[in-house]
């Protein structure tokens, strides 16, 4: 049985969402109000990969309510990245996802968010998140290893699935 976590709490010192929700707020101000994201924001903004700083923000509807959430990512000089997703809850802004990793890249699949992370062992981890009514939760966590041998496909990729919370779930 899955554990029940409390709903995310409003970010202190975050701007109030306007009539356009998160489209009308300063993404850097929202990220600075988030205690988990704040340590990754010391280098300013960046426009291209390979540098330290906050990437251009992205707005996507991940909750399915027709209003876009705010996705903010920042890179460090050591190659680590942090990604947060913010949503509107009432008249406040809440963090509904925070994750870190190396060479982090994200894309949307419908209302889901797919985050790819390069691991130190040469593998790539792909984690798919889906809105559960309170936050973005893991619905699939897959790690692919590059190797050669009889268990690999034509490209030499062996795939290993790592279940999260008792099993791999399909959306």
RAKAVEN-V476038 format. One record per residue. N is the residue number from 0. D_LAST is the distance of its C-alpha to the last C-alpha in Angstrom with 2 decimals. Layout:
n=<N:N>
d_last=<D_LAST:D_LAST>
//
This chain:
n=<0:1:2:3:4:5:6:7:8:9:10:11:12:13:14:15:16:17:18:19:20:21:22:23:24:25:26:27:28:29:30:31:32:33:34:35:36:37:38:39:40:41:42:43:44:45:46:47:48:49:50:51:52:53:54:55:56:57:58:59:60:61:62:63:64:65:66:67:68:69:70:71:72:73:74:75:76:77:78:79:80:81:82:83:84:85:86:87:88:89:90:91:92:93:94:95:96:97:98:99:100:101:102:103:104:105:106:107:108:109:110:111:112:113:114:115:116:117:118:119:120:121:122:123:124:125:126:127:128:129:130:131:132:133:134:135:136:137:138:139:140:141:142:143:144:145:146:147:148:149:150:151:152:153:154:155:156:157:158:159:160:161:162:163:164:165:166:167:168:169:170>
d_last=<18.06:16.42:19.03:19.32:20.27:22.39:21.28:22.27:25.94:27.61:28.98:32.76:34.77:31.91:33.02:32.19:29.69:31.64:31.23:28.85:26.67:26.06:27.53:30.99:30.97:32.17:29.21:31.64:32.91:29.45:28.75:32.25:31.59:28.71:30.36:27.73:27.86:31.63:32.80:31.12:32.84:36.46:36.89:36.36:34.29:33.68:33.05:32.40:30.75:33.00:34.61:34.11:33.07:30.48:28.56:28.49:26.01:23.06:21.81:18.33:16.60:13.60:13.88:13.95:17.54:19.24:20.96:20.27:19.78:22.01:21.02:24.01:24.63:27.93:29.47:32.33:35.33:34.17:30.98:28.59:26.21:24.59:21.82:21.30:19.35:21.41:20.80:23.35:23.79:26.78:29.51:28.32:26.07:23.74:22.01:18.28:17.70:20.31:20.14:22.92:23.59:25.78:25.48:22.31:20.66:17.74:16.12:13.70:11.03:11.01:10.68:9.04:11.79:12.36:15.47:17.69:20.55:23.58:24.70:28.39:28.18:27.47:23.78:20.93:17.95:14.71:12.50:9.29:9.43:7.82:10.43:11.02:14.22:16.46:15.16:12.62:11.11:10.01:6.57:8.33:12.11:14.08:17.82:19.95:23.65:26.43:28.88:30.97:31.49:30.78:27.10:26.28:25.33:27.80:27.08:27.67:24.17:23.15:19.50:18.80:15.55:16.10:13.98:13.77:14.89:15.32:12.59:9.81:6.45:3.80:0.00>
//
